[in-house]
Amino acid sequence: MSHGPRSGLAAVSSALLAMSRHLEVRDVLKTIVASARELLDAQYAALGVPDDHGGFAQFVVDGVGEEQWKAIGPLPRQHGILAAMLHEARSERLADVRKDPRFEGWPKAHPDLVDFLGLPIRDGDEVIGALFLANKNCERPEGGCGFTEDDEELLGILAQHAAIALTNARLYERSRELTIAEERSRLAHELHDAVSQKLFSLRLTAQAAARLVDRDPSRAKGELQQVAALAAEAADELRAAVVELRPAALDEDGLVATLRTQIQVLDRAHSARVTFAGHGVKALPASQEEALLRVAQEALHNALRHSGADHVDVTLDRRGSGAVLRITDDGSGFDPSAVRRAGRHLGLVSMRDRASGAGGTLTVESAPGKGTVIEMEVPGG
């Protein structure tokens, strides 16, 4: 092989071991791409997992910096040579990809690719991805491709193992989702039992207070205080359990539609003007979509109940393969540095925990009398 038998075998072994160590799909994709680029000594490598709408559900690159990747813009569509690899399930080895009749150009910030080696990743008869390399670091033969037949064979071996690793990662994520679904079902039963008991106690205590109002106001006052305490406990237990359950609307309608519907309801229910705009956001991992929705709900609650805002604007925009949620209000604002007070009162600790748990970040900009901007960014899947 082009790297020599011993070094080639060691490199393949290292790549396969690296792939087997990861269970998250995104991590597996990154490992495949990085291993392929290093193994075949290319400047660029990429792997795309197609969706059912002519685009890519995931697209991972290696050899392109973060700023350049952002400048390139939206993910590519299934066209040209990428489409050929996916739909015709065949490998492609080209001396100059730009001269191929199927080439349809690329964005201004895109790196200039010349020699090209690509092939589909297959799971049985199904094509589950397209893996390609460009610009091999070598002297190119006159009019020929820097990638050799040996390179193509080596990449084919890597692609076969990549298919196994990717399939295993998907199975792992599905099994984890089933486990989460079972846990949520358990939580729902516990929620019913715990809150039902609290409400039953609340009802009895309220009845006792009603009977004591005329003949023993002092004791009635004590019973009413107990009513308030029981109501607070029930609310706390309800909130603690419910926040862990994924809203059904997310699974049925997706994040953008769910946010839009909820914000339309809030706009009708409150005197403040509440608006929503979503731009180019693709489907995100379930944990990230739920975290974005919960943070939006918490921030909207704060703005509408506590800030006295006249306008609350919510936007959800695509950023790279992820998304950015921004909630802006023109309300009374607060001092974010007062962590204890603001954290308890505005749920900032909870929002930050949700953002962090989804692999994202949360920033808060506010000042007394200046309104508030809460921004959450997640990386995507």
N, C-alpha and C positions, 0 to 999 in steps of 0.2 A: 504494500500500500504506500501511498505517497509520503507517509511520515516514517516509514521504516517499520518492520515487523514488531520489534520490541516496544519502541516508543508509541506506535499506533495501538498496540494491544493495551498498554498501560493507560493511554488516554481514554480508550473506549471503556475500560474497566472503571476508571474514575468517574466518567460521565454516567454510566449505568448505576453506580453506587450512589451518586448524588441524586439521581432521579428517584431512586427507591427510598431515599430518606424523607421525602416530602409527601404529605397527604393532601394539602390544600391545592386545588386546581391551579390557582394563579402561581403558586410557588413552583409547581411542576412545570408549567409553561416556561417560566423564567429560566429554570435549570436546563430544560431542553435547548432553548435558544442559545444560552451562554455556552453550553457544552458543545453544540454544533459549531459555533463560530470559532471557539478555541481549537477544536479538534481538526478543523479543515483550514485554519489560519486565514479567515476571511475578515474583511473590514466590517461587514454588516450581516446581521442575521435577523430573521423575523419568523413568527409563527402566528397564523390566524385560525381561529375556530369559527366556522361559519354559523350564521343564524338562519332562520327560515324566511328572511325578508330581503335577501340579496345583499346583506352586509355581513359584519363580523360581530359575534357576541363578545369575543375577546381577541385582542391583537397585541402581541408582545414583541418588542424589538430589543436588540442588543447592538451597541456600537453607535447609538444616537443619544446625545445628551438630552437632559430633561428640558432645557430651554428650547433646543432645536425641535424636540418632539412636540412641544406645545405650539411652536410657530408653524409646524406642518399643518395643523388643523384637524378636521374630523377624520375618523377612521376611514380607510379605503373601502370602496364597494367591491363586490365580486364581479370584476370585469377584467378584460385583457388576459394576461398570462396567469394571474391568480385564479380566474374563473376556469381557465383550461385545466389547471392542475386539480381543481375541486370537482369539476363536472365530468372531465374525461379521465380522471384518475390516472394520470401519467406524469412521468418525470420530465423536467425541462432543463437542458444544459445549453446555454447560449453564449456565444462569444461577445455579443453586444446587445443587451436587452432593448436598447433604444432603437435598434434597427429592425426589430421583429415587427411584422405587420400587425400584430395584435396589441402592440404597445400604444397606450392612450395618454401618456404623459403623467406628470405628477406635480404637486404643489411647488411653489417657488422655493420654499425653505427645505424641500426634500433633498437628501444627499444625491449626488450623481452616481448612479449605478451603471456598471459596464458589464463585465462577465457575470453570469447568473447560473445558479444551480438550485433547482427547486423540485420538490416531490410531495405527493399527498401522504398524509398519515392516515392509515386505514385500520379500522377495527372490523375484521371480516370483510364484508362487501360494502360497509359504510365508510365514507370518507369523513373523518372527524376533524381534519385540520390540513393546513398547507404549511410546509416548512421550506424556507428558502434562504440562500446565502448569496452574497454579492461581493465583488471586488476582492478576489483572492490575492493575498500578499505574495506575489511571485512574478517572474518574468513571463509575460504572455507570448505564446508563439504567434508568428505573423498571421494575422487574420483568424486566430484560433482563440479558444477559451482557456483561461487559466485553470479552471476546474477540470480534472481528468476523470476517466472512467473509474479509476480506483476511488477517487473522491466520491463519486456518485454511489458506488457500492458501499462505501463506509457510511455515507449519510443514510442509505437505505437501511442498513443494520440499526443505526441509531433511531431511525423513524419507527422501525418495528417495535423496539423497546419503548420508545416514546408513546406509542399507541397503548401499550400495556400499562405504563405508568399513568397516563392520562385517564384511561378507563378505570383503573383502580382508585384514582383520586376522586373521580366522579361518583363511584360507588360509595366511597367513604363519606362524601358530602351528603349523598342521599340517605345513607344510614343514619348520619348525624341528624338530618332533618326529621327523620322518622322518630328518633329518640326525643328530639325537642317537641314534636307533636304529642308524643305520649306524655311527656312531662307537663305540657300545657293542659292536657286533658285531666291529669291528676290535680293540677292547680285549680282547675275549674271546679272539681268536686270539693276540694278543700275550701275553696272560696264560698261555695254554697253552704257547706256545713258551718264554717266559722261565722259568717255574716248572719246566717239564719239564727244561730244561737244568740248573737248580740242583739239582733232585732227583737227576738222574743223577750229577752231581758229588758230591753228598752220599752217595749209595750207594757209589760207588767209594772215597771217602775213608774211610767207615766200614769197608769190607772191608779196606782197607789197615791201619787201626788194629787190627782184630781179628787180623790175621796177625802184627803186631808186639808184641802185648801180652806174650807170653812171652819172646821173644828180645831185644827192645829196648824196654823200657818207656818210656824217655825219648822215643824217636821216636813211640811210640804215643800218648803224652800230647800231643805236638804235632799229630798227626793228629786226635785227638779235639777239640782246640781249633779246628782247621779245620772239623770237623763242626759245632761249635756256631756258628761264624761263617757257614757256608753256610746253616744252618737259619734263622738270624736274617735273612739276606738274602732267602731264599725267602719267609719270613713277611712281610717288609716289601713285597716286590714283589706278593705275593698281596693284601695289604691295600690297597695303593695302587691296584690295578686293580679289585678287587672293589667297593670303596666307591663307584666311579663307575657301577656297573651297577645299574639300577633293579630292585628285587626283583620277580619275576613276580607274587607274591601281591598286590602293590599294584594291579596292573592287573586281576587276576582277582577279588579280594575287597574291595578298598578299604582305606583306612587303619585304620578302627576295627576291622574284622574281623581284619586282619593283626596289629595290636597285641594284640588280645585273645588270639589264638591263640598268639603268641610268649610272652606273659606267662603263659599257662596252662602252657606247657612249662617255663618258668623256675621257676614255682611248684612243679612236681613234681620238678624236677632239683636244687633247692637247699633247704637247711634253713630259710632265711628264708621268711616268708610274703610272697608277691608278689601284689598285687591290681591290678585295672584297672576303671575306670569311664569310660564315654563318654556325653556328654549333648548331643544335638541338633546334632552336627557334620555339616555338609553336605559334599559333594564339594569338594575344593580343587584348585587347579592342581597338576599333576603334580610340579613342582619343589618345591612347599611340602610336599606329602605325603611325598615322599622325604626331605626335610630333617628333618621331624618324626620320621619313623621312625628315621633314623640317629642323631639326637640321643637319642631314647629308648633305642636299643640301647646307645649309648656310656655314658649315665648309668646304665642298669641294670647294665652290666658293671662299672662302678666301684663301685656300691653292693654288688653281690653278691660281688665278688672282693677288694675292698680295704677296705671300710668296716666289715665285721663286723656289718652291720645284721641285726636280727631281723625287721623289717617294712619293706617297700618298697611304696609306693602310687603308682600312676600314674593320672592323670586327664587326659582330653581333653575340653575344654568349648568350646562355641561362644562367640565374642565378636564381636558385630557380624556382618560377613560372613566373618570369619576364625575362628581357633581359638587356644586356649591349651593347651599341654602342660605338665603339672607332674609332676615325679618327686620324691617325698619319701621319705627314709630316716631311720631312727633310729640310724645307725651312728656311727663315731668322729668324723666331721667333719674339717675342715681349715681352714687360714687362707687364704681366697681372695686376700688381698693378696700372698701369696707366689707371684706370677704365674709365675715361671720354674719353680719346683718343681712347683706344681699344674698348670701348663699342660702340662708334659711328662708328668707321671704320670697325670693324669686326663683328658687330651684336651680340656681346656677351650678351647684355641685352635681346635682343629678344630670343636668344637661352635659356638663363636661365629662362625666362618667360614661354617658351614652355615646358621646362622640369618640372618646378614647376606646371604648369597647368595640366600636365598629371600625377601628383603625384610622379614625379621622381626627380632626382638630376643631376646637371651638374658640372663637374670639368674641369679646364683648367690648363695644365702644359706647360709653355713655357719660353723661355729666348732668348734674342738677340743672333742670330747665332746658336741656339740649336734646332730649329724646334719647333713643337707644337703637343701636344696630347690633344684632346678633348674627354671626356668620359661622356656619358649620361646613367643613369640606371633608369629603370622603374620597378615597382613591379609586373606587370602582373595583371590578373583579377581574 
